[in-house]
């Protein structure tokens, strides 16, 4: 399984780039990637294939993220004997 994700965010033109995230984006496209270079190239290709509109009212932000995994909480499981 790939540890990286290609993420293409479509954000409103009025939103600052540092404020553009999965939570604030108008649309989010995500796909697995195996290397950082593949991640960037794949995100651009996804956006192009999706036919995202250009212009000043929207812009595209591309990011690579590490896939989230289950976090060990350190809680012990006790079983009845």
N, CA, C and O atoms as CSV, one atom per row, in Angstrom:
chain,resi,resn,atom,element,x,y,z
A,1,UNK,N,N,0.837,-1.170,0.000
A,1,UNK,CA,C,0.000,0.000,0.000
A,1,UNK,C,C,0.888,1.241,0.000
A,1,UNK,O,O,1.923,1.293,0.664
A,2,UNK,N,N,0.456,2.219,-0.753
A,2,UNK,CA,C,1.198,3.473,-0.847
A,2,UNK,C,C,1.062,4.277,0.442
A,2,UNK,O,O,0.000,4.303,1.063
A,3,UNK,N,N,2.153,4.932,0.832
A,3,UNK,CA,C,2.117,5.756,2.040
A,3,UNK,C,C,1.794,7.211,1.720
A,3,UNK,O,O,1.513,7.990,2.632
A,4,UNK,N,N,1.828,7.595,0.437
A,4,UNK,CA,C,1.561,8.970,0.038
A,4,UNK,C,C,0.209,9.090,-0.640
A,4,UNK,O,O,-0.289,8.142,-1.246
A,5,UNK,N,N,-0.375,10.277,-0.526
A,5,UNK,CA,C,-1.611,10.595,-1.222
A,5,UNK,C,C,-1.410,11.866,-2.021
A,5,UNK,O,O,-0.873,12.849,-1.510
A,6,UNK,N,N,-1.840,11.850,-3.280
A,6,UNK,CA,C,-1.883,13.053,-4.106
A,6,UNK,C,C,-3.195,13.743,-3.790
A,6,UNK,O,O,-4.254,13.116,-3.815
A,7,UNK,N,N,-3.126,15.027,-3.494
A,7,UNK,CA,C,-4.325,15.771,-3.133
A,7,UNK,C,C,-4.406,17.021,-4.007
A,7,UNK,O,O,-3.486,17.840,-4.014
A,8,UNK,N,N,-5.501,17.164,-4.738
A,8,UNK,CA,C,-5.758,18.359,-5.536
A,8,UNK,C,C,-6.938,19.081,-4.890
A,8,UNK,O,O,-8.030,18.524,-4.779
A,9,UNK,N,N,-6.714,20.308,-4.472
A,9,UNK,CA,C,-7.752,21.108,-3.816
A,9,UNK,C,C,-8.190,22.231,-4.745
A,9,UNK,O,O,-7.345,22.959,-5.266
A,10,UNK,N,N,-9.474,22.383,-4.961
A,10,UNK,CA,C,-10.011,23.502,-5.720
A,10,UNK,C,C,-10.521,24.502,-4.699
A,10,UNK,O,O,-11.441,24.208,-3.935
A,11,UNK,N,N,-9.915,25.695,-4.687
A,11,UNK,CA,C,-10.263,26.688,-3.666
A,11,UNK,C,C,-10.810,27.950,-4.299
A,11,UNK,O,O,-10.488,28.280,-5.440
A,12,UNK,N,N,-11.629,28.641,-3.556
A,12,UNK,CA,C,-12.187,29.918,-4.012
A,12,UNK,C,C,-11.066,30.928,-4.164
A,12,UNK,O,O,-10.146,30.968,-3.348
A,13,UNK,N,N,-11.139,31.751,-5.217
A,13,UNK,CA,C,-10.122,32.754,-5.489
A,13,UNK,C,C,-9.966,33.773,-4.374
A,13,UNK,O,O,-8.929,34.429,-4.277
A,14,UNK,N,N,-10.966,33.912,-3.544
A,14,UNK,CA,C,-10.907,34.863,-2.436
A,14,UNK,C,C,-10.211,34.299,-1.204
A,14,UNK,O,O,-9.940,35.028,-0.250
A,15,UNK,N,N,-9.921,32.994,-1.226
A,15,UNK,CA,C,-9.289,32.329,-0.085
A,15,UNK,C,C,-7.772,32.365,-0.225
A,15,UNK,O,O,-7.239,32.014,-1.277
A,16,UNK,N,N,-7.082,32.783,0.816
A,16,UNK,CA,C,-5.616,32.789,0.797
A,16,UNK,C,C,-5.095,31.360,0.687
A,16,UNK,O,O,-5.697,30.429,1.222
A,17,UNK,N,N,-3.972,31.193,-0.009
A,17,UNK,CA,C,-3.411,29.858,-0.229
A,17,UNK,C,C,-3.142,29.129,1.083
A,17,UNK,O,O,-3.381,27.924,1.168
A,18,UNK,N,N,-2.650,29.825,2.109
A,18,UNK,CA,C,-2.366,29.160,3.382
A,18,UNK,C,C,-3.642,28.715,4.100
A,18,UNK,O,O,-3.585,27.881,5.003
A,19,UNK,N,N,-4.787,29.265,3.704
A,19,UNK,CA,C,-6.056,28.877,4.320
A,19,UNK,C,C,-6.783,27.798,3.525
A,19,UNK,O,O,-7.807,27.280,3.972
A,20,UNK,N,N,-6.265,27.461,2.363
A,20,UNK,CA,C,-6.875,26.432,1.523
A,20,UNK,C,C,-6.491,25.057,2.073
A,20,UNK,O,O,-5.311,24.709,2.116
A,21,UNK,N,N,-7.481,24.284,2.488
A,21,UNK,CA,C,-7.258,22.956,3.062
A,21,UNK,C,C,-8.399,22.046,2.628
A,21,UNK,O,O,-9.312,22.481,1.926
A,22,UNK,N,N,-8.351,20.801,3.038
A,22,UNK,CA,C,-9.445,19.884,2.733
A,22,UNK,C,C,-10.772,20.405,3.287
A,22,UNK,O,O,-11.828,20.183,2.694
A,23,UNK,N,N,-10.711,21.094,4.418
A,23,UNK,CA,C,-11.937,21.589,5.057
A,23,UNK,C,C,-12.519,22.809,4.365
A,23,UNK,O,O,-13.732,23.014,4.386
A,24,UNK,N,N,-11.659,23.628,3.745
A,24,UNK,CA,C,-12.134,24.879,3.140
A,24,UNK,C,C,-12.258,24.811,1.625
A,24,UNK,O,O,-12.802,25.733,1.018
A,25,UNK,N,N,-11.771,23.753,1.002
A,25,UNK,CA,C,-11.789,23.636,-0.456
A,25,UNK,C,C,-13.207,23.428,-0.984
A,25,UNK,O,O,-14.065,22.856,-0.310
A,26,UNK,N,N,-13.428,23.906,-2.205
A,26,UNK,CA,C,-14.702,23.692,-2.875
A,26,UNK,C,C,-14.824,22.251,-3.365
A,26,UNK,O,O,-15.920,21.692,-3.423
A,27,UNK,N,N,-13.679,21.658,-3.717
A,27,UNK,CA,C,-13.649,20.280,-4.176
A,27,UNK,C,C,-12.297,19.677,-3.820
A,27,UNK,O,O,-11.293,20.388,-3.779
A,28,UNK,N,N,-12.262,18.384,-3.564
A,28,UNK,CA,C,-11.037,17.682,-3.191
A,28,UNK,C,C,-10.949,16.398,-4.010
A,28,UNK,O,O,-11.907,15.627,-4.075
A,29,UNK,N,N,-9.788,16.173,-4.637
A,29,UNK,CA,C,-9.547,14.942,-5.380
A,29,UNK,C,C,-8.329,14.281,-4.750
A,29,UNK,O,O,-7.289,14.920,-4.587
A,30,UNK,N,N,-8.452,12.996,-4.393
A,30,UNK,CA,C,-7.378,12.282,-3.702
A,30,UNK,C,C,-7.102,10.958,-4.408
A,30,UNK,O,O,-8.027,10.265,-4.832
A,31,UNK,N,N,-5.816,10.613,-4.530
A,31,UNK,CA,C,-5.413,9.328,-5.114
A,31,UNK,C,C,-4.086,8.900,-4.503
A,31,UNK,O,O,-3.307,9.752,-4.077
A,32,UNK,N,N,-3.811,7.595,-4.451
A,32,UNK,CA,C,-2.541,7.113,-3.900
A,32,UNK,C,C,-1.369,7.410,-4.835
A,32,UNK,O,O,-1.541,7.503,-6.051
A,33,UNK,N,N,-0.176,7.558,-4.255
A,33,UNK,CA,C,1.062,7.767,-5.018
A,33,UNK,C,C,2.185,7.039,-4.295
A,33,UNK,O,O,2.137,6.848,-3.080
A,34,UNK,N,N,3.202,6.633,-5.063
A,34,UNK,CA,C,4.299,5.858,-4.479
A,34,UNK,C,C,5.538,6.687,-4.164
A,34,UNK,O,O,6.300,6.334,-3.263
A,35,UNK,N,N,5.750,7.779,-4.888
A,35,UNK,CA,C,6.916,8.632,-4.658
A,35,UNK,C,C,6.465,10.086,-4.627
A,35,UNK,O,O,5.385,10.402,-5.125
A,36,UNK,N,N,7.269,10.979,-4.052
A,36,UNK,CA,C,6.896,12.398,-4.050
A,36,UNK,C,C,6.707,12.963,-5.466
A,36,UNK,O,O,5.792,13.756,-5.688
A,37,UNK,N,N,7.554,12.571,-6.422
A,37,UNK,CA,C,7.417,13.065,-7.791
A,37,UNK,C,C,6.117,12.561,-8.412
A,37,UNK,O,O,5.400,13.319,-9.064
A,38,UNK,N,N,5.819,11.284,-8.206
A,38,UNK,CA,C,4.561,10.731,-8.715
A,38,UNK,C,C,3.372,11.439,-8.074
A,38,UNK,O,O,2.348,11.660,-8.720
A,39,UNK,N,N,3.515,11.787,-6.818
A,39,UNK,CA,C,2.452,12.475,-6.093
A,39,UNK,C,C,2.112,13.800,-6.763
A,39,UNK,O,O,0.942,14.075,-7.029
A,40,UNK,N,N,3.110,14.616,-7.035
A,40,UNK,CA,C,2.874,15.917,-7.661
A,40,UNK,C,C,2.341,15.774,-9.082
A,40,UNK,O,O,1.415,16.480,-9.478
A,41,UNK,N,N,2.925,14.866,-9.838
A,41,UNK,CA,C,2.492,14.677,-11.221
A,41,UNK,C,C,1.070,14.121,-11.280
A,41,UNK,O,O,0.272,14.527,-12.124
A,42,UNK,N,N,0.764,13.201,-10.390
A,42,UNK,CA,C,-0.553,12.575,-10.377
A,42,UNK,C,C,-1.638,13.583,-10.008
A,42,UNK,O,O,-2.712,13.576,-10.609
A,43,UNK,N,N,-1.378,14.438,-9.042
A,43,UNK,CA,C,-2.363,15.440,-8.626
A,43,UNK,C,C,-2.671,16.400,-9.775
A,43,UNK,O,O,-3.830,16.760,-9.983
A,44,UNK,N,N,-1.649,16.815,-10.521
A,44,UNK,CA,C,-1.870,17.702,-11.658
A,44,UNK,C,C,-2.683,16.997,-12.743
A,44,UNK,O,O,-3.578,17.594,-13.341
A,45,UNK,N,N,-2.367,15.731,-12.992
A,45,UNK,CA,C,-3.101,14.968,-14.003
A,45,UNK,C,C,-4.563,14.780,-13.594
A,45,UNK,O,O,-5.460,14.883,-14.431
A,46,UNK,N,N,-4.805,14.505,-12.307
A,46,UNK,CA,C,-6.180,14.338,-11.824
A,46,UNK,C,C,-6.977,15.611,-12.052
A,46,UNK,O,O,-8.120,15.565,-12.506
A,47,UNK,N,N,-6.374,16.737,-11.736
A,47,UNK,CA,C,-7.058,18.016,-11.889
A,47,UNK,C,C,-7.361,18.288,-13.358
A,47,UNK,O,O,-8.447,18.766,-13.686
A,48,UNK,N,N,-6.415,17.989,-14.245
A,48,UNK,CA,C,-6.620,18.217,-15.670
A,48,UNK,C,C,-7.731,17.312,-16.211
A,48,UNK,O,O,-8.566,17.759,-16.997
A,49,UNK,N,N,-7.741,16.059,-15.800
A,49,UNK,CA,C,-8.750,15.117,-16.266
A,49,UNK,C,C,-10.135,15.466,-15.743
A,49,UNK,O,O,-11.141,15.182,-16.392
A,50,UNK,N,N,-10.183,16.078,-14.575
A,50,UNK,CA,C,-11.469,16.447,-13.988
A,50,UNK,C,C,-12.046,17.692,-14.647
A,50,UNK,O,O,-13.209,18.025,-14.418
A,51,UNK,N,N,-11.248,18.392,-15.470
A,51,UNK,CA,C,-11.726,19.576,-16.164
A,51,UNK,C,C,-12.024,20.731,-15.230
A,51,UNK,O,O,-13.032,21.420,-15.385
A,52,UNK,N,N,-11.157,20.941,-14.268
A,52,UNK,CA,C,-11.382,22.024,-13.310
A,52,UNK,C,C,-11.326,23.377,-14.015
A,52,UNK,O,O,-10.436,23.623,-14.830
A,53,UNK,N,N,-12.261,24.235,-13.705
A,53,UNK,CA,C,-12.294,25.539,-14.365
A,53,UNK,C,C,-11.139,26.428,-13.927
A,53,UNK,O,O,-10.705,26.387,-12.776
A,54,UNK,N,N,-10.657,27.223,-14.853
A,54,UNK,CA,C,-9.612,28.184,-14.524
A,54,UNK,C,C,-10.233,29.539,-14.267
A,54,UNK,O,O,-11.453,29.663,-14.161
A,55,UNK,N,N,-9.405,30.538,-14.168
A,55,UNK,CA,C,-9.921,31.884,-13.939
A,55,UNK,C,C,-9.650,32.359,-12.533
A,55,UNK,O,O,-9.117,31.624,-11.701
A,56,UNK,N,N,-10.024,33.600,-12.278
A,56,UNK,CA,C,-9.740,34.221,-10.997
A,56,UNK,C,C,-10.665,33.818,-9.874
A,56,UNK,O,O,-10.372,34.103,-8.713
A,57,UNK,N,N,-11.792,33.154,-10.183
A,57,UNK,CA,C,-12.725,32.818,-9.115
A,57,UNK,C,C,-12.364,31.530,-8.390
A,57,UNK,O,O,-12.891,31.253,-7.312
A,58,UNK,N,N,-11.453,30.727,-8.986
A,58,UNK,CA,C,-11.013,29.480,-8.353
A,58,UNK,C,C,-9.554,29.239,-8.703
A,58,UNK,O,O,-9.069,29.692,-9.740
A,59,UNK,N,N,-8.862,28.524,-7.833
A,59,UNK,CA,C,-7.488,28.122,-8.145
A,59,UNK,C,C,-7.252,26.722,-7.611
A,59,UNK,O,O,-7.996,26.220,-6.769
A,60,UNK,N,N,-6.206,26.112,-8.120
A,60,UNK,CA,C,-5.864,24.750,-7.760
A,60,UNK,C,C,-4.653,24.748,-6.845
A,60,UNK,O,O,-3.648,25.400,-7.128
A,61,UNK,N,N,-4.753,24.015,-5.754
A,61,UNK,CA,C,-3.627,23.836,-4.847
A,61,UNK,C,C,-3.331,22.337,-4.804
A,61,UNK,O,O,-4.223,21.527,-4.551
A,62,UNK,N,N,-2.084,21.982,-5.052
A,62,UNK,CA,C,-1.682,20.584,-5.080
A,62,UNK,C,C,-0.814,20.288,-3.871
A,62,UNK,O,O,0.082,21.062,-3.532
A,63,UNK,N,N,-1.084,19.165,-3.225
A,63,UNK,CA,C,-0.322,18.794,-2.039
A,63,UNK,C,C,-0.092,17.287,-2.028
A,63,UNK,O,O,-0.827,16.524,-2.656
A,64,UNK,N,N,0.933,16.882,-1.309
A,64,UNK,CA,C,1.195,15.471,-1.063
A,64,UNK,C,C,1.088,15.262,0.440
A,64,UNK,O,O,1.655,16.021,1.226
A,65,UNK,N,N,0.370,14.245,0.822
A,65,UNK,CA,C,0.167,13.963,2.238
A,65,UNK,C,C,0.568,12.529,2.535
A,65,UNK,O,O,0.521,11.664,1.661
A,66,UNK,N,N,0.958,12.289,3.765
A,66,UNK,CA,C,1.197,10.916,4.207
A,66,UNK,C,C,-0.148,10.314,4.567
A,66,UNK,O,O,-0.987,10.956,5.198
A,67,UNK,N,N,-0.336,9.084,4.159
A,67,UNK,CA,C,-1.584,8.381,4.473
A,67,UNK,C,C,-1.689,8.233,5.984
A,67,UNK,O,O,-0.709,7.887,6.643
A,68,UNK,N,N,-2.844,8.487,6.526
A,68,UNK,CA,C,-3.064,8.344,7.966
A,68,UNK,C,C,-3.286,6.875,8.280
A,68,UNK,O,O,-3.960,6.158,7.541
A,69,UNK,N,N,-2.711,6.445,9.385
A,69,UNK,CA,C,-2.875,5.063,9.830
A,69,UNK,C,C,-3.433,5.076,11.236
A,69,UNK,O,O,-3.473,6.113,11.898
A,70,UNK,N,N,-3.862,3.907,11.681
A,70,UNK,CA,C,-4.357,3.813,13.052
A,70,UNK,C,C,-3.232,4.129,14.020
A,70,UNK,O,O,-2.098,3.685,13.842
A,71,UNK,N,N,-3.552,4.885,15.022
A,71,UNK,CA,C,-2.564,5.265,16.028
A,71,UNK,C,C,-2.756,4.387,17.252
A,71,UNK,O,O,-3.867,4.232,17.758
A,72,UNK,N,N,-1.665,3.821,17.714
A,72,UNK,CA,C,-1.722,3.011,18.920
A,72,UNK,C,C,-1.947,3.926,20.102
A,72,UNK,O,O,-1.128,4.803,20.376
A,73,UNK,N,N,-3.046,3.731,20.806
A,73,UNK,CA,C,-3.375,4.608,21.939
A,73,UNK,C,C,-2.664,4.194,23.206
A,73,UNK,O,O,-2.674,4.924,24.197
A,74,UNK,N,N,-2.050,3.032,23.180
A,74,UNK,CA,C,-1.348,2.566,24.367
A,74,UNK,C,C,-2.273,1.914,25.388
A,74,UNK,O,O,-1.823,1.476,26.447
A,75,UNK,N,N,-3.557,1.849,25.074
A,75,UNK,CA,C,-4.505,1.225,26.005
A,75,UNK,C,C,-4.316,-0.281,25.989
A,75,UNK,O,O,-4.141,-0.885,24.930
A,76,UNK,N,N,-4.352,-0.869,27.143
A,76,UNK,CA,C,-4.206,-2.307,27.247
A,76,UNK,C,C,-5.584,-2.955,27.199
A,76,UNK,O,O,-6.562,-2.420,27.721
A,77,UNK,N,N,-5.635,-4.110,26.564
A,77,UNK,CA,C,-6.872,-4.880,26.516
A,77,UNK,C,C,-6.800,-5.956,27.573
A,77,UNK,O,O,-5.876,-6.768,27.582
A,78,UNK,N,N,-7.772,-5.964,28.463
A,78,UNK,CA,C,-7.833,-6.971,29.527
A,78,UNK,C,C,-8.880,-8.011,29.166
A,78,UNK,O,O,-10.015,-7.676,28.827
A,79,UNK,N,N,-8.494,-9.259,29.242
A,79,UNK,CA,C,-9.428,-10.339,28.949
A,79,UNK,C,C,-9.755,-11.079,30.226
A,79,UNK,O,O,-8.897,-11.317,31.077
A,80,UNK,N,N,-11.028,-11.435,30.333
A,80,UNK,CA,C,-11.458,-12.226,31.500
A,80,UNK,C,C,-10.965,-13.662,31.329
A,80,UNK,O,O,-11.004,-14.218,30.232
A,81,UNK,N,N,-10.497,-14.256,32.437
A,81,UNK,CA,C,-9.989,-15.638,32.352
A,81,UNK,C,C,-11.104,-16.617,32.568
A,81,UNK,O,O,-10.879,-17.827,32.535
